[in-house]
């Protein structure tokens, strides 16, 4: 019976990810502005270095 509880918990967890493209069925993409904000946050938190920030920022700005 424990596997049923686990299954329900998994389904509830997945449904809570409604913003996720693969799970929620929505094809919303973040705006360039949101991508830049997220990128700056990653830099500020040390998740990426300055070189990766600069490279990725250029890629975001050049997207069509």
Buried (B, 14 or more C-beta within 10 A) or exposed (E): EEEEEEEEEEEEEEEEEEEEEEEBEEEEEEEEEEBBEEBEEBBEEEEBEEEEBEEBBEEBEEEE
